């Protein structure tokens, strides 16, 4: 087990930490420079940086992205591996085995199908997919996060979310994650249901803070594509002003060249 993987596992043993989401090597290095102890990729942020929508990249794209991000920094990196880029557990396992040797310290598998009519994989299949991922990771030490996407796909059912997360934990997921949860009582219920295993909470809007999440027993906080969206907001505001008004006030407020250049 590598030192980086050991550090990542130690972060999940106690306390609460923020694991922000870069989308390229530059954003990863800047976040590392700010002192964050670990980073997590964002499928959406990465896809946008390549001119594609979320969930439109290939498994080979994702694997190369993992190698790029993990190779750019010295802190542990968790990979957003979406749904494993496969449906059948055997194929999920094959892809996870490839992802586990890209330099990642952890990776996540989610249960969304991409089908609006049936947005979540059937329960037993979803559990089998997590179990297959766990077996594929083997003794590498890579930490597996099991994700229930119910709240992101229009199925905000807390009981079903907890049923799935507890089953994923039993199937070998070492961290549990239900992006989209915002009510504090719901988050507390998830933490208590899967304890002592750690829980990741997505905070991509101003509805809480680190201290409050820590008080609920949340171990890990990520921001998903929020930092990428914040960066795109600044870019689009400045570019739109130039295109529509012919003025340059927004770019005049940009970080000075020497300051940003000196960070790399």
N, C-alpha and C positions, 0 to 999 in steps of 0.2 A: 504494500500500500504506500503510495507516494506521500511525501510530507504535506503537499497541498491538499490531498484528499483527507488526511488526518486532521488538518486545520479546519476543513469544512465540517467534518463530523463534530469536532469540538464546539464549533459555533452553535450547533443544534442541541447541545447537551444542557445548556442553561442560559438564562437571560433572554434578551430580545435584540435582534440586529436587523438593520436595513440592508437589503440586497438589491441595489438599483439596477436598471436594465439599459445597458448601452446597446447600440445598434451597429457599431463598427469599431475598428481598432482605436481610432482617435478618441471617440467618446469613452471607450473602456479605459484608456490610459488616463484621461482627465478624471474619471470617477475614482480610479485607484489613487491618483494624486490627492484627492480630497480626503482620503483616509478610510474609505469604505472597506470592510474586511473581506468582502466577497461580492461577486457580480453575477447577474443572470441575463442571458440573452432574451431578446423579445422577438417573437416571430413576426409581429406586425411591424415593428421598427425596422427590422432587417429587410422585410419585403418591400416597404416603402422606399428604402434606400436604393433598391434595385429597380424601381419603377413598376412594382407589382403590388397587387392587393394582398392582404393577409391571407394565409392558407394557399397561396399560389406558387410557393417555391417547391423545389423537388427535394427528395431525401439527400441527393448528392450536394445540392446547394447548402442544405442545413449542415451537413457534415463538414464541408469546407469552411463554413461560417464558424462552427465550433472550433476548428483548428486555428482559425485566424484570431478569434477573441481570446481563447485560452493561451495562445502563443504570444499575445501582445502584452499580457500582464503577469504579475507574479502571484496575485491573489486567486483563490478558488473561483471557478466559474460554473454556474449551473446552466444547463442547456434546455431551452424550450423546444422539446422534440415533438410538439403538437400531439397528434394521435399515433405517433410512431410510423406515419406514412404507410400504413397498411391497416387492413381490417382483421384478418385472421391472426390469432395469437402466434402461430409459427412464424409468420412474416414480420410481425412486430418484434419478435425475439431476434430475428436475423438482423433487422435494422438497428435495434438497441445494442447488439453486440458490436456493430460497427461504430456506433456513437460512443461507446464506453472506452474506446481506445483513441479518441481524438484529443485528449488532454483535459476533458471535463472532470470536475469533482462531483457533479451530480447531474441528473436529468429528470425531466418530468414526462409523464404520459397522461393524456386526457381522454375523456370518454365521449366527446362530441363527434357526431358522424358527418356533419356538413350537409345533412338532409333536413330541410325545414320541417318536413312532415314527421320525421322520426329523428329528432335532434340528438338523442343520446343512444349509445349502444345498449342493447338489451342487457339487463343486469348481469346475468351469468357470463355473457360474452365479455362485458366490460371487466369483470373480475378476472376472467381467464387471461385477458390481455395484460393486466397488471402482473399477474403471476408469471406469465411468460417473460415479461420484461425483467422481473426480479431474477429469474433463473438465468437469463442471458447475461446479466451483469456479473454473475458468478462471484469470484473472490477478488474482483478488482478493487472493491471498496467504494466504487461510485455510488452515491446516495440517490435512491429512487424516491421521487415525489409522485403521489397519485392524485390526480386532479378530477374533481367532479364539476362539469361545466353547466350544471342545471340553471344557475342564475344568469348565465350569459346567453343561454339559448332559449329563453322564454319559458322555463320550467322552474320557477322559484318556489320549490317545495323543500322546506327545511328537513322534514322527516326523511324524505327520499335522499336528500343530500347526505344526511348523517348515515343512513343505511349504506349508501355507496362508499362513503369514506371509511367507515369502520370495516367494511368488507375488503377494501383496498389495503387497509392496514394489515388485516389478517392474511392477505395474499402476498405481503412482502413490501408494501410501500413504507418507507421510513419517515416520510414527511407527508402531510395531508394538506390539500389546498382546494378551496372552493371559491374561485374568483367571482366577484359580484356581490358577495356578502357585505352589507353595510350596517345593519342594525347590531348594536352592541350585544344585545341579548342573544341574537343568533350566533354571533361569533363566539360568545362565551359557551353556548351550547355545543358547538362543534369542538372547541378546545376540550371541554369536559368529556365529550363522547369518545374521543380517540386517545385521551391521555393514557400513558405518559408520552406518546409519540408527539413530536412537534407539529405545529400548524403554521402555514404560511397564509397571510392575508394580503390581498391586493388593495393598495391605497393609491388610487389614481385620481382622486378628487379630495377636496378639503372637508372631509367628514370626521376626521379623527387626528390623532398625533401619536408619536412613538410611545410616550409615557402612558397614554390610555390603553394602547394595544398591549403593552407590557403588563399593565395591571390586570388584563383579562387572561394572561397566560400565553399570549401569542408569542411564538419564538422567532418568526421570520416575517419581514415586511418587504414586499416588492412593489414596484410601480408600473409594471407592464410597459406599454407603449407611451406612457405619459410624458416621459422626458423627450422622446422623439417627437411627440405632438407639440410639446412646448417649443422645441427647436424649429419645427416646421411653421409654427405660428409666427415666430419672429421673421423667418425667411419670407413667408408669403405676405406678411404685412409690408415689409420693405419692398419686395418686388412689385406688389400691387400698387403701391404709391408711385413707383417709377413709371409703371405701365399706364396708370390712369391719370396721374397728375403731373408727371414729368418733374417731380421734386425728389429730394434725396435726404429728407430729415431723418428717416428711420435708419438709414445706413450710417448717418453721422453719429448715431447713438451706439453703434456697434462697438464691441470690445476692440481696443487699439491693436494694431498689427503686432507690435513688439510684445505686447502682453500675451496674446494667444500663441504667437510663434514661440515664445519662451517657455511655454508649458510642455512643449514636445522635445 
